[in-house]
Amino acid sequence: MFETRVATEADAALIAGHRSLMFAEMGHGDERQLREMAEAFIPWVRERLRDGRYLGWLVQDEEAVERERGCG
Protein backbone atom coordinates (compact mmCIF):
# COMPACT_ATOMS: atom_id res chain seq x y z
CA MET A 1 0.00 0.00 0.00
CA PHE A 2 1.23 3.48 -0.83
CA GLU A 3 1.43 6.31 1.66
CA THR A 4 1.83 10.02 0.92
CA ARG A 5 3.69 12.21 3.35
CA VAL A 6 5.10 15.73 3.50
CA ALA A 7 8.83 16.00 2.80
CA THR A 8 11.12 17.08 5.64
CA GLU A 9 14.63 18.47 5.63
CA ALA A 10 15.83 14.89 6.16
CA ASP A 11 14.62 14.18 2.60
CA ALA A 12 16.87 16.79 0.96
CA ALA A 13 19.34 14.28 -0.53
CA LEU A 14 16.51 12.10 -1.83
CA ILE A 15 14.84 15.10 -3.50
CA ALA A 16 18.18 16.14 -5.01
CA GLY A 17 18.67 12.62 -6.35
CA HIS A 18 15.24 12.59 -8.00
CA ARG A 19 15.98 16.02 -9.47
CA SER A 20 19.29 14.79 -10.90
CA LEU A 21 17.55 11.79 -12.48
CA MET A 22 15.01 14.12 -14.08
CA PHE A 23 17.76 16.21 -15.67
CA ALA A 24 19.68 13.09 -16.75
CA GLU A 25 16.58 11.64 -18.44
CA MET A 26 16.15 14.93 -20.33
CA GLY A 27 19.78 14.68 -21.49
CA HIS A 28 20.96 17.74 -19.56
CA GLY A 29 24.46 17.48 -18.13
CA ASP A 30 27.01 14.76 -17.71
CA GLU A 31 27.58 12.72 -14.56
CA ARG A 32 29.98 15.26 -13.03
CA GLN A 33 27.67 18.20 -13.71
CA LEU A 34 24.67 16.38 -12.28
CA ARG A 35 26.61 15.39 -9.15
CA GLU A 36 27.79 18.98 -8.62
CA MET A 37 24.27 20.27 -9.16
CA ALA A 38 22.87 17.83 -6.58
CA GLU A 39 25.59 18.73 -4.06
CA ALA A 40 24.70 22.43 -4.41
CA PHE A 41 20.95 21.76 -4.31
CA ILE A 42 20.92 19.74 -1.07
CA PRO A 43 21.68 22.63 1.33
CA TRP A 44 19.44 24.95 -0.70
CA VAL A 45 16.39 22.67 -0.50
CA ARG A 46 17.13 21.59 3.10
CA GLU A 47 16.98 25.22 4.29
CA ARG A 48 13.74 25.83 2.38
CA LEU A 49 12.10 22.65 3.62
CA ARG A 50 13.00 23.73 7.16
CA ASP A 51 11.53 27.24 6.87
CA GLY A 52 8.54 26.39 4.66
CA ARG A 53 9.62 28.07 1.41
CA TYR A 54 9.71 24.65 -0.30
CA LEU A 55 6.95 22.12 0.08
CA GLY A 56 7.25 18.55 -1.13
CA TRP A 57 5.32 15.30 -1.01
CA LEU A 58 6.70 11.79 -1.11
CA VAL A 59 4.75 8.71 -2.10
CA GLN A 60 6.21 5.50 -0.74
CA ASP A 61 5.42 1.89 -0.11
CA GLU A 62 6.86 -0.16 2.73
CA GLU A 63 10.23 -0.42 0.98
CA ALA A 64 11.06 2.77 -0.90
CA VAL A 65 9.93 6.18 -2.06
CA GLU A 66 8.17 5.81 -5.39
CA ARG A 67 7.49 9.42 -6.35
CA GLU A 68 8.42 12.87 -5.14
CA ARG A 69 6.95 16.25 -6.03
CA GLY A 70 7.79 19.66 -4.73
CA CYS A 71 7.35 23.36 -5.25
CA GLY A 72 9.18 26.31 -3.90
HELIX and SHEET records of a PDB file:
HELIX    1   1 GLU A    9  ASP A   11  5                                   3    
HELIX    2   2 ALA A   12  GLU A   25  1                                  14    
HELIX    3   3 GLU A   31  ASP A   51  1                                  21    
SHEET    1   A 3 GLU A   3  VAL A   6  0                                        
SHEET    2   A 3 LEU A  55  GLN A  60 -1                                        
SHEET    3   A 3 VAL A  65  CYS A  71 -1                                        
END                                                                             
